[in-house]
Amino acid sequence: PNYFETQRQLGGILVKAKKFNEAEPIYQSVLTRSKKLYKPTSVEYLTILEEVGDLQFAQRKYTEGLAFYNEYQKNAILAKMPPQDYLDIYQKIAEGYIRLKDVDNTVKSLTAYIN
């Protein structure tokens, strides 16, 4: 794998090891570089958004994580991806709103998920 992919792998390992302070700058670098390498609607870029959102959720930073998941959802819609290809994002968005005790947005997200 190339350097960029190795960074992503290292970030993922650090998240699993709960070494969030070490993973954060790596993922920030990966995100910055991916913005230059990929279109916002590319699968590669969407994958990075999801991974950074997962990192935020693992740290209980739900508002920050939701920003990445919502960007993913917006870009997936722009890419005209079928919703069934990213159902897990709807679930993660709903989970974030549940954690934030935001009932209205939880219902909105889950309604979008089942429709």
Phi and psi in radians as a Rosetta constraint file:
Dihedral C 1 N 2 CA 2 C 2 CIRCULARHARMONIC -1.374 0.35
Dihedral N 2 CA 2 C 2 N 3 CIRCULARHARMONIC 3.040 0.35
Dihedral C 2 N 3 CA 3 C 3 CIRCULARHARMONIC -1.007 0.35
Dihedral N 3 CA 3 C 3 N 4 CIRCULARHARMONIC -0.758 0.35
Dihedral C 3 N 4 CA 4 C 4 CIRCULARHARMONIC -1.054 0.35
Dihedral N 4 CA 4 C 4 N 5 CIRCULARHARMONIC -0.815 0.35
Dihedral C 4 N 5 CA 5 C 5 CIRCULARHARMONIC -1.154 0.35
Dihedral N 5 CA 5 C 5 N 6 CIRCULARHARMONIC -0.637 0.35
Dihedral C 5 N 6 CA 6 C 6 CIRCULARHARMONIC -1.123 0.35
Dihedral N 6 CA 6 C 6 N 7 CIRCULARHARMONIC -0.686 0.35
Dihedral C 6 N 7 CA 7 C 7 CIRCULARHARMONIC -1.034 0.35
Dihedral N 7 CA 7 C 7 N 8 CIRCULARHARMONIC -0.807 0.35
Dihedral C 7 N 8 CA 8 C 8 CIRCULARHARMONIC -1.037 0.35
Dihedral N 8 CA 8 C 8 N 9 CIRCULARHARMONIC -0.778 0.35
Dihedral C 8 N 9 CA 9 C 9 CIRCULARHARMONIC -1.099 0.35
Dihedral N 9 CA 9 C 9 N 10 CIRCULARHARMONIC -0.752 0.35
Dihedral C 9 N 10 CA 10 C 10 CIRCULARHARMONIC -1.101 0.35
Dihedral N 10 CA 10 C 10 N 11 CIRCULARHARMONIC -0.753 0.35
Dihedral C 10 N 11 CA 11 C 11 CIRCULARHARMONIC -1.022 0.35
Dihedral N 11 CA 11 C 11 N 12 CIRCULARHARMONIC -0.760 0.35
Dihedral C 11 N 12 CA 12 C 12 CIRCULARHARMONIC -1.111 0.35
Dihedral N 12 CA 12 C 12 N 13 CIRCULARHARMONIC -0.704 0.35
Dihedral C 12 N 13 CA 13 C 13 CIRCULARHARMONIC -1.135 0.35
Dihedral N 13 CA 13 C 13 N 14 CIRCULARHARMONIC -0.738 0.35
Dihedral C 13 N 14 CA 14 C 14 CIRCULARHARMONIC -1.125 0.35
Dihedral N 14 CA 14 C 14 N 15 CIRCULARHARMONIC -0.640 0.35
Dihedral C 14 N 15 CA 15 C 15 CIRCULARHARMONIC -1.120 0.35
Dihedral N 15 CA 15 C 15 N 16 CIRCULARHARMONIC -0.811 0.35
Dihedral C 15 N 16 CA 16 C 16 CIRCULARHARMONIC -1.066 0.35
Dihedral N 16 CA 16 C 16 N 17 CIRCULARHARMONIC -0.552 0.35
Dihedral C 16 N 17 CA 17 C 17 CIRCULARHARMONIC -1.481 0.35
Dihedral N 17 CA 17 C 17 N 18 CIRCULARHARMONIC 0.043 0.35
Dihedral C 17 N 18 CA 18 C 18 CIRCULARHARMONIC 1.068 0.35
Dihedral N 18 CA 18 C 18 N 19 CIRCULARHARMONIC 0.561 0.35
Dihedral C 18 N 19 CA 19 C 19 CIRCULARHARMONIC -1.752 0.35
Dihedral N 19 CA 19 C 19 N 20 CIRCULARHARMONIC 1.155 0.35
Dihedral C 19 N 20 CA 20 C 20 CIRCULARHARMONIC -1.130 0.35
Dihedral N 20 CA 20 C 20 N 21 CIRCULARHARMONIC -0.646 0.35
Dihedral C 20 N 21 CA 21 C 21 CIRCULARHARMONIC -1.120 0.35
Dihedral N 21 CA 21 C 21 N 22 CIRCULARHARMONIC -0.515 0.35
Dihedral C 21 N 22 CA 22 C 22 CIRCULARHARMONIC -1.447 0.35
Dihedral N 22 CA 22 C 22 N 23 CIRCULARHARMONIC -0.589 0.35
Dihedral C 22 N 23 CA 23 C 23 CIRCULARHARMONIC -1.276 0.35
Dihedral N 23 CA 23 C 23 N 24 CIRCULARHARMONIC -0.606 0.35
Dihedral C 23 N 24 CA 24 C 24 CIRCULARHARMONIC -0.967 0.35
Dihedral N 24 CA 24 C 24 N 25 CIRCULARHARMONIC -0.933 0.35
Dihedral C 24 N 25 CA 25 C 25 CIRCULARHARMONIC -1.163 0.35
Dihedral N 25 CA 25 C 25 N 26 CIRCULARHARMONIC -0.519 0.35
Dihedral C 25 N 26 CA 26 C 26 CIRCULARHARMONIC -1.157 0.35
Dihedral N 26 CA 26 C 26 N 27 CIRCULARHARMONIC -0.828 0.35
Dihedral C 26 N 27 CA 27 C 27 CIRCULARHARMONIC -1.177 0.35
Dihedral N 27 CA 27 C 27 N 28 CIRCULARHARMONIC -0.554 0.35
Dihedral C 27 N 28 CA 28 C 28 CIRCULARHARMONIC -1.110 0.35
Dihedral N 28 CA 28 C 28 N 29 CIRCULARHARMONIC -0.729 0.35
Dihedral C 28 N 29 CA 29 C 29 CIRCULARHARMONIC -1.121 0.35
Dihedral N 29 CA 29 C 29 N 30 CIRCULARHARMONIC -0.769 0.35
Dihedral C 29 N 30 CA 30 C 30 CIRCULARHARMONIC -1.083 0.35
Dihedral N 30 CA 30 C 30 N 31 CIRCULARHARMONIC -0.759 0.35
Dihedral C 30 N 31 CA 31 C 31 CIRCULARHARMONIC -1.110 0.35
Dihedral N 31 CA 31 C 31 N 32 CIRCULARHARMONIC -0.797 0.35
Dihedral C 31 N 32 CA 32 C 32 CIRCULARHARMONIC -1.046 0.35
Dihedral N 32 CA 32 C 32 N 33 CIRCULARHARMONIC -0.785 0.35
Dihedral C 32 N 33 CA 33 C 33 CIRCULARHARMONIC -1.208 0.35
Dihedral N 33 CA 33 C 33 N 34 CIRCULARHARMONIC -0.654 0.35
Dihedral C 33 N 34 CA 34 C 34 CIRCULARHARMONIC -1.163 0.35
Dihedral N 34 CA 34 C 34 N 35 CIRCULARHARMONIC -0.519 0.35
Dihedral C 34 N 35 CA 35 C 35 CIRCULARHARMONIC -1.118 0.35
Dihedral N 35 CA 35 C 35 N 36 CIRCULARHARMONIC -0.494 0.35
Dihedral C 35 N 36 CA 36 C 36 CIRCULARHARMONIC -1.484 0.35
Dihedral N 36 CA 36 C 36 N 37 CIRCULARHARMONIC -0.535 0.35
Dihedral C 36 N 37 CA 37 C 37 CIRCULARHARMONIC -1.531 0.35
Dihedral N 37 CA 37 C 37 N 38 CIRCULARHARMONIC -0.569 0.35
Dihedral C 37 N 38 CA 38 C 38 CIRCULARHARMONIC -2.150 0.35
Dihedral N 38 CA 38 C 38 N 39 CIRCULARHARMONIC 2.705 0.35
Dihedral C 38 N 39 CA 39 C 39 CIRCULARHARMONIC -1.260 0.35
Dihedral N 39 CA 39 C 39 N 40 CIRCULARHARMONIC 2.617 0.35
Dihedral C 39 N 40 CA 40 C 40 CIRCULARHARMONIC -1.058 0.35
Dihedral N 40 CA 40 C 40 N 41 CIRCULARHARMONIC -0.355 0.35
Dihedral C 40 N 41 CA 41 C 41 CIRCULARHARMONIC -1.703 0.35
Dihedral N 41 CA 41 C 41 N 42 CIRCULARHARMONIC 0.051 0.35
Dihedral C 41 N 42 CA 42 C 42 CIRCULARHARMONIC -1.333 0.35
Dihedral N 42 CA 42 C 42 N 43 CIRCULARHARMONIC 2.648 0.35
Dihedral C 42 N 43 CA 43 C 43 CIRCULARHARMONIC -1.050 0.35
Dihedral N 43 CA 43 C 43 N 44 CIRCULARHARMONIC -0.674 0.35
Dihedral C 43 N 44 CA 44 C 44 CIRCULARHARMONIC -1.074 0.35
Dihedral N 44 CA 44 C 44 N 45 CIRCULARHARMONIC -0.800 0.35
Dihedral C 44 N 45 CA 45 C 45 CIRCULARHARMONIC -1.177 0.35
Dihedral N 45 CA 45 C 45 N 46 CIRCULARHARMONIC -0.729 0.35
Dihedral C 45 N 46 CA 46 C 46 CIRCULARHARMONIC -1.064 0.35
Dihedral N 46 CA 46 C 46 N 47 CIRCULARHARMONIC -0.676 0.35
Dihedral C 46 N 47 CA 47 C 47 CIRCULARHARMONIC -1.078 0.35
Dihedral N 47 CA 47 C 47 N 48 CIRCULARHARMONIC -0.736 0.35
Dihedral C 47 N 48 CA 48 C 48 CIRCULARHARMONIC -1.096 0.35
Dihedral N 48 CA 48 C 48 N 49 CIRCULARHARMONIC -0.774 0.35
Dihedral C 48 N 49 CA 49 C 49 CIRCULARHARMONIC -1.010 0.35
Dihedral N 49 CA 49 C 49 N 50 CIRCULARHARMONIC -0.751 0.35
Dihedral C 49 N 50 CA 50 C 50 CIRCULARHARMONIC -1.135 0.35
Dihedral N 50 CA 50 C 50 N 51 CIRCULARHARMONIC -0.741 0.35
Dihedral C 50 N 51 CA 51 C 51 CIRCULARHARMONIC -1.121 0.35
Dihedral N 51 CA 51 C 51 N 52 CIRCULARHARMONIC -0.702 0.35
Dihedral C 51 N 52 CA 52 C 52 CIRCULARHARMONIC -1.202 0.35
Dihedral N 52 CA 52 C 52 N 53 CIRCULARHARMONIC -0.678 0.35
Dihedral C 52 N 53 CA 53 C 53 CIRCULARHARMONIC -1.061 0.35
Dihedral N 53 CA 53 C 53 N 54 CIRCULARHARMONIC -0.724 0.35
Dihedral C 53 N 54 CA 54 C 54 CIRCULARHARMONIC -1.090 0.35
Dihedral N 54 CA 54 C 54 N 55 CIRCULARHARMONIC -0.701 0.35
Dihedral C 54 N 55 CA 55 C 55 CIRCULARHARMONIC -1.051 0.35
Dihedral N 55 CA 55 C 55 N 56 CIRCULARHARMONIC -0.781 0.35
Dihedral C 55 N 56 CA 56 C 56 CIRCULARHARMONIC -1.113 0.35
Dihedral N 56 CA 56 C 56 N 57 CIRCULARHARMONIC -0.776 0.35
Dihedral C 56 N 57 CA 57 C 57 CIRCULARHARMONIC -1.098 0.35
Dihedral N 57 CA 57 C 57 N 58 CIRCULARHARMONIC -0.677 0.35
Dihedral C 57 N 58 CA 58 C 58 CIRCULARHARMONIC -1.060 0.35
Dihedral N 58 CA 58 C 58 N 59 CIRCULARHARMONIC -0.457 0.35
Dihedral C 58 N 59 CA 59 C 59 CIRCULARHARMONIC -1.658 0.35
Dihedral N 59 CA 59 C 59 N 60 CIRCULARHARMONIC 0.104 0.35
Dihedral C 59 N 60 CA 60 C 60 CIRCULARHARMONIC 1.126 0.35
Dihedral N 60 CA 60 C 60 N 61 CIRCULARHARMONIC 0.480 0.35
Dihedral C 60 N 61 CA 61 C 61 CIRCULARHARMONIC -1.689 0.35
Dihedral N 61 CA 61 C 61 N 62 CIRCULARHARMONIC 1.280 0.35
Dihedral C 61 N 62 CA 62 C 62 CIRCULARHARMONIC -1.192 0.35
Dihedral N 62 CA 62 C 62 N 63 CIRCULARHARMONIC -0.691 0.35
Dihedral C 62 N 63 CA 63 C 63 CIRCULARHARMONIC -1.072 0.35
Dihedral N 63 CA 63 C 63 N 64 CIRCULARHARMONIC -0.778 0.35
Dihedral C 63 N 64 CA 64 C 64 CIRCULARHARMONIC -1.146 0.35
Dihedral N 64 CA 64 C 64 N 65 CIRCULARHARMONIC -0.760 0.35
Dihedral C 64 N 65 CA 65 C 65 CIRCULARHARMONIC -1.083 0.35
Dihedral N 65 CA 65 C 65 N 66 CIRCULARHARMONIC -0.711 0.35
Dihedral C 65 N 66 CA 66 C 66 CIRCULARHARMONIC -1.049 0.35
Dihedral N 66 CA 66 C 66 N 67 CIRCULARHARMONIC -0.618 0.35
Dihedral C 66 N 67 CA 67 C 67 CIRCULARHARMONIC -1.042 0.35
Dihedral N 67 CA 67 C 67 N 68 CIRCULARHARMONIC -0.733 0.35
Dihedral C 67 N 68 CA 68 C 68 CIRCULARHARMONIC -1.239 0.35
Dihedral N 68 CA 68 C 68 N 69 CIRCULARHARMONIC -0.723 0.35
Dihedral C 68 N 69 CA 69 C 69 CIRCULARHARMONIC -1.154 0.35
Dihedral N 69 CA 69 C 69 N 70 CIRCULARHARMONIC -0.686 0.35
Dihedral C 69 N 70 CA 70 C 70 CIRCULARHARMONIC -1.171 0.35
Dihedral N 70 CA 70 C 70 N 71 CIRCULARHARMONIC -0.641 0.35
Dihedral C 70 N 71 CA 71 C 71 CIRCULARHARMONIC -1.129 0.35
Dihedral N 71 CA 71 C 71 N 72 CIRCULARHARMONIC -0.715 0.35
Dihedral C 71 N 72 CA 72 C 72 CIRCULARHARMONIC -0.991 0.35
Dihedral N 72 CA 72 C 72 N 73 CIRCULARHARMONIC -0.902 0.35
Dihedral C 72 N 73 CA 73 C 73 CIRCULARHARMONIC -1.032 0.35
Dihedral N 73 CA 73 C 73 N 74 CIRCULARHARMONIC -0.792 0.35
Dihedral C 73 N 74 CA 74 C 74 CIRCULARHARMONIC -1.047 0.35
Dihedral N 74 CA 74 C 74 N 75 CIRCULARHARMONIC -0.799 0.35
Dihedral C 74 N 75 CA 75 C 75 CIRCULARHARMONIC -1.222 0.35
Dihedral N 75 CA 75 C 75 N 76 CIRCULARHARMONIC -0.599 0.35
Dihedral C 75 N 76 CA 76 C 76 CIRCULARHARMONIC -1.143 0.35
Dihedral N 76 CA 76 C 76 N 77 CIRCULARHARMONIC -0.672 0.35
Dihedral C 76 N 77 CA 77 C 77 CIRCULARHARMONIC -1.141 0.35
Dihedral N 77 CA 77 C 77 N 78 CIRCULARHARMONIC -0.769 0.35
Dihedral C 77 N 78 CA 78 C 78 CIRCULARHARMONIC -1.062 0.35
Dihedral N 78 CA 78 C 78 N 79 CIRCULARHARMONIC -0.600 0.35
Dihedral C 78 N 79 CA 79 C 79 CIRCULARHARMONIC -1.371 0.35
Dihedral N 79 CA 79 C 79 N 80 CIRCULARHARMONIC -0.071 0.35
Dihedral C 79 N 80 CA 80 C 80 CIRCULARHARMONIC 1.050 0.35
Dihedral N 80 CA 80 C 80 N 81 CIRCULARHARMONIC 0.629 0.35
Dihedral C 80 N 81 CA 81 C 81 CIRCULARHARMONIC -1.275 0.35
Dihedral N 81 CA 81 C 81 N 82 CIRCULARHARMONIC 2.470 0.35
Dihedral C 81 N 82 CA 82 C 82 CIRCULARHARMONIC -1.142 0.35
Dihedral N 82 CA 82 C 82 N 83 CIRCULARHARMONIC 2.358 0.35
Dihedral C 82 N 83 CA 83 C 83 CIRCULARHARMONIC -0.935 0.35
Dihedral N 83 CA 83 C 83 N 84 CIRCULARHARMONIC -0.535 0.35
Dihedral C 83 N 84 CA 84 C 84 CIRCULARHARMONIC -1.129 0.35
Dihedral N 84 CA 84 C 84 N 85 CIRCULARHARMONIC -0.299 0.35
Dihedral C 84 N 85 CA 85 C 85 CIRCULARHARMONIC -1.335 0.35
Dihedral N 85 CA 85 C 85 N 86 CIRCULARHARMONIC -0.249 0.35
Dihedral C 85 N 86 CA 86 C 86 CIRCULARHARMONIC -2.427 0.35
Dihedral N 86 CA 86 C 86 N 87 CIRCULARHARMONIC 0.675 0.35
Dihedral C 86 N 87 CA 87 C 87 CIRCULARHARMONIC -1.066 0.35
Dihedral N 87 CA 87 C 87 N 88 CIRCULARHARMONIC -0.572 0.35
Dihedral C 87 N 88 CA 88 C 88 CIRCULARHARMONIC -1.103 0.35
Dihedral N 88 CA 88 C 88 N 89 CIRCULARHARMONIC -0.497 0.35
Dihedral C 88 N 89 CA 89 C 89 CIRCULARHARMONIC -1.183 0.35
Dihedral N 89 CA 89 C 89 N 90 CIRCULARHARMONIC -0.737 0.35
Dihedral C 89 N 90 CA 90 C 90 CIRCULARHARMONIC -0.999 0.35
Dihedral N 90 CA 90 C 90 N 91 CIRCULARHARMONIC -0.755 0.35
Dihedral C 90 N 91 CA 91 C 91 CIRCULARHARMONIC -1.135 0.35
Dihedral N 91 CA 91 C 91 N 92 CIRCULARHARMONIC -0.712 0.35
Dihedral C 91 N 92 CA 92 C 92 CIRCULARHARMONIC -1.167 0.35
Dihedral N 92 CA 92 C 92 N 93 CIRCULARHARMONIC -0.667 0.35
Dihedral C 92 N 93 CA 93 C 93 CIRCULARHARMONIC -1.099 0.35
Dihedral N 93 CA 93 C 93 N 94 CIRCULARHARMONIC -0.815 0.35
Dihedral C 93 N 94 CA 94 C 94 CIRCULARHARMONIC -1.062 0.35
Dihedral N 94 CA 94 C 94 N 95 CIRCULARHARMONIC -0.737 0.35
Dihedral C 94 N 95 CA 95 C 95 CIRCULARHARMONIC -1.066 0.35
Dihedral N 95 CA 95 C 95 N 96 CIRCULARHARMONIC -0.729 0.35
Dihedral C 95 N 96 CA 96 C 96 CIRCULARHARMONIC -1.070 0.35
Dihedral N 96 CA 96 C 96 N 97 CIRCULARHARMONIC -0.770 0.35
Dihedral C 96 N 97 CA 97 C 97 CIRCULARHARMONIC -1.171 0.35
Dihedral N 97 CA 97 C 97 N 98 CIRCULARHARMONIC -0.603 0.35
Dihedral C 97 N 98 CA 98 C 98 CIRCULARHARMONIC -1.085 0.35
Dihedral N 98 CA 98 C 98 N 99 CIRCULARHARMONIC -0.804 0.35
Dihedral C 98 N 99 CA 99 C 99 CIRCULARHARMONIC -1.073 0.35
Dihedral N 99 CA 99 C 99 N 100 CIRCULARHARMONIC -0.585 0.35
Dihedral C 99 N 100 CA 100 C 100 CIRCULARHARMONIC -1.497 0.35
Dihedral N 100 CA 100 C 100 N 101 CIRCULARHARMONIC 0.000 0.35
Dihedral C 100 N 101 CA 101 C 101 CIRCULARHARMONIC 1.027 0.35
Dihedral N 101 CA 101 C 101 N 102 CIRCULARHARMONIC 0.688 0.35
Dihedral C 101 N 102 CA 102 C 102 CIRCULARHARMONIC -1.813 0.35
Dihedral N 102 CA 102 C 102 N 103 CIRCULARHARMONIC 1.506 0.35
Dihedral C 102 N 103 CA 103 C 103 CIRCULARHARMONIC -1.082 0.35
Dihedral N 103 CA 103 C 103 N 104 CIRCULARHARMONIC -0.779 0.35
Dihedral C 103 N 104 CA 104 C 104 CIRCULARHARMONIC -1.021 0.35
Dihedral N 104 CA 104 C 104 N 105 CIRCULARHARMONIC -0.822 0.35
Dihedral C 104 N 105 CA 105 C 105 CIRCULARHARMONIC -1.280 0.35
Dihedral N 105 CA 105 C 105 N 106 CIRCULARHARMONIC -0.482 0.35
Dihedral C 105 N 106 CA 106 C 106 CIRCULARHARMONIC -1.105 0.35
Dihedral N 106 CA 106 C 106 N 107 CIRCULARHARMONIC -0.849 0.35
Dihedral C 106 N 107 CA 107 C 107 CIRCULARHARMONIC -1.073 0.35
Dihedral N 107 CA 107 C 107 N 108 CIRCULARHARMONIC -0.769 0.35
Dihedral C 107 N 108 CA 108 C 108 CIRCULARHARMONIC -1.035 0.35
Dihedral N 108 CA 108 C 108 N 109 CIRCULARHARMONIC -0.805 0.35
Dihedral C 108 N 109 CA 109 C 109 CIRCULARHARMONIC -1.153 0.35
Dihedral N 109 CA 109 C 109 N 110 CIRCULARHARMONIC -0.782 0.35
Dihedral C 109 N 110 CA 110 C 110 CIRCULARHARMONIC -1.181 0.35
Dihedral N 110 CA 110 C 110 N 111 CIRCULARHARMONIC -0.602 0.35
Dihedral C 110 N 111 CA 111 C 111 CIRCULARHARMONIC -1.120 0.35
Dihedral N 111 CA 111 C 111 N 112 CIRCULARHARMONIC -0.748 0.35
Dihedral C 111 N 112 CA 112 C 112 CIRCULARHARMONIC -1.108 0.35
Dihedral N 112 CA 112 C 112 N 113 CIRCULARHARMONIC -0.627 0.35
Dihedral C 112 N 113 CA 113 C 113 CIRCULARHARMONIC -1.105 0.35
Dihedral N 113 CA 113 C 113 N 114 CIRCULARHARMONIC -0.769 0.35
Dihedral C 113 N 114 CA 114 C 114 CIRCULARHARMONIC -1.459 0.35
Dihedral N 114 CA 114 C 114 N 115 CIRCULARHARMONIC -0.201 0.35
